[in-house]
C-alpha cells in the first residue's frame, strides 16, 4: 500500500454480528488485513478497504445479487473503488473476483490477496482502479475526494444507453447505486 496514501478513515468496529471472518482460522489472512487497514480510504476514495461491517454487508449483498453465478465461489468482499466496484477473495485465497455495478458483471483472476496488494495494485500491468479516469472524473465534478460510503456512478446507466463519459457521472451512495443498477438490469433481462 506504499503507492497509496490514506485520506479518510471510518470506524472499524468488530461485533459478533459483523465479524464473519474471525470465526475461521483459515481466514486469518483476511482478518489481518481488515483489522489493520479496514475503514481506510486511499487517494481521495480511489480505493477503500472494507470495515468488518461493510465486509459483512457487501459479501451478503453480492451473494444475493449474483446468487447463481457465484454459488461455488465462497467469496468475501474486502474492498471497493471509486466506481463502486467490489473486490472479493475466495475462501482458499486463490481467486480475486471484482464486481462492476455499471455493467452488472463480474471478472475473476487467479491471485491471492497478497498478490493483489503486492503486485496487482502497485504494478503497471493491471489498471483495475482506473486511476486516470478517477482523476478526470474528480476534476470534472470539482471534488477532491469521494466519501467512504459513496461512489461515482453514471447518471444514465450504460445498459440504458448512457455514455461512459465524465459528463455522465455523479456522486451517489454506493448502496443506492448497486440497488438501482441491479433492479434496472433485472428488469431489462426480464424483458
N, C-alpha and C positions, 0 to 999 in steps of 0.2 A: 504493500500500500504506500510505498515511498513516493510513487508518481502522483498520488492524490493527497490533497490537504483537507482535513476535516473542517467544515464550515458551519455545521449545526449538529447539535446532539439533543436527542429527545430521551426522555426517561425510559430505561430498560429494566423494568421490574419483573422478577420471576414470581409466579404464583403457581399453585398446584394445578390450576385450570389451564394455564397457557404454556406450561413447560413440558411439551410433549417429547422433547429430545433428551431431557435429563434422566428419564427412567430407563434408558437403554445404553449400556456401556459402549456398545458398538458405534453409537452416535457421538462419542466424546469429541471427535474432530469438529463436528458442527456446534456442539455445546460450547466448546472452547472459543470458537470464532464469535458466536453470538454473545457470550459472556464478556469478551474483550472489546468487540467492535460494534455490537448491537446498538442501534439508535443513532449511529454516526451517519451524517450526510457529507459527501465529499465533493469538492469543487463546485459549490453552489447548487447541489442537487443532482449532479451528473450521475452519481452512484449513491445508493442508500442501502446500508446494511440493516436488515430487519431486527427489531426488538424481539424478545420472546413472544410478546403478544401479537405482533404483526406476522411473525413466522407462523404461529398457530393459525391466525385468521386467513392468511393467503394460501397456506397449504390446504386448508379445508375448502376455500373458495375454488381453487384451481381443480381440486378433486371433483367438485360439483360441476364446474363449467366443462371440464374435459373428461367426464366420467368414463366413457367408453374408450377414448383414445389412449388414456394413460393408466388404465386399470392395473397393469402389471408393472408399472414403473416404481412404485413406492417412493414418492418424491417428498422433499422438504424444501420449502421456499425460503431462501436465506437473504435475498437482496432484490432490489429493483433499480431501474434507471429513471431518468427524467421523463421518458415517454410512457412510463407505467409498465414497461416490460418487466416480467418477473423471472428471476433466476433461481433454479432449483437444482438440488443434488439428489441423486438416488441413494437409497439406504446403503448400498455397497460402496459408495464413494467412488464410482467409476464413470458416471454419466452426468453431464450438465445438460439441463433442459431449460430453454427460456421460452416464455410465452409472450406473444405480442398482442396487445389489445387492438391495435389499428387493423390488423388482418385477421384476428381471432385464430391464429395459428401457433404452432409450437415447433421449435427446432431443437435438435439434440446433437451432442458431440461427446466423444469419449475422452473426458477429462475428469480428474479428481478435483476436489475443491482446492487443494493445494496448488495444482497446476493452473486452475482458474485464476487464483490470486497472484501466483508467482510468475506465470508465463503468458497467459492469455491477456489479462488486463494490461500489464506493462509493455507487452510486445507490440510490434508493428504489424504482425501477420493478420490479426483479427481486430476489427473495429466494432465490437459488439455494443459499445456505449454510444457510438455515433457522436463523438466529441465535437467535430467541426460543425455539424448540423445543430448541436446544442448551443454552441456559441452564436451561430447565426440566428437561432430562434430567440435567445435571450436579448440580443441586440434589437431585433425587430419588435419584440414585446416590451422593450425598455425595462428589463428587470435584471437584477444581479444574481438572483438565486430562485430556486423552486423549493417551497417548504416541504418538509418531510412527507406529509400526507397528501401532497398534491403532485400533479404531473402536467406535462404539456401534451395536449391531445388535439385532434383535428376537430374543427367546428362542424364541418360537413364530412362525415365519415368516408373513408376511402371506398368501402363497399356500397356507398350511396352516390358515388361519382365525385367525391371530394378530391381535391388536388393534394399531393404530398409536397406542399409548399409552405413557407413560413407565413404567408398571408392567410393561410387556413388553420392557423394554430391559436390555441388559447390555453390559459391555465385552468385546470379543473381538478376537483377532488378525485384521487385515484380510484376509490371505490365506485364513485358515480361513473367515472369513465368506463371501467370494466363492466358495470351493470348495463349501461346503455349499449355498449358495443355487443355484449353477449345477447341482450334482448333483440337488438336490431338484426344481428347475424342469424339468430334462431328464426326470426320471422321471415327473413329473406330465404333461408334454406327450406322453410316450411312451404313457401310458395313455389 
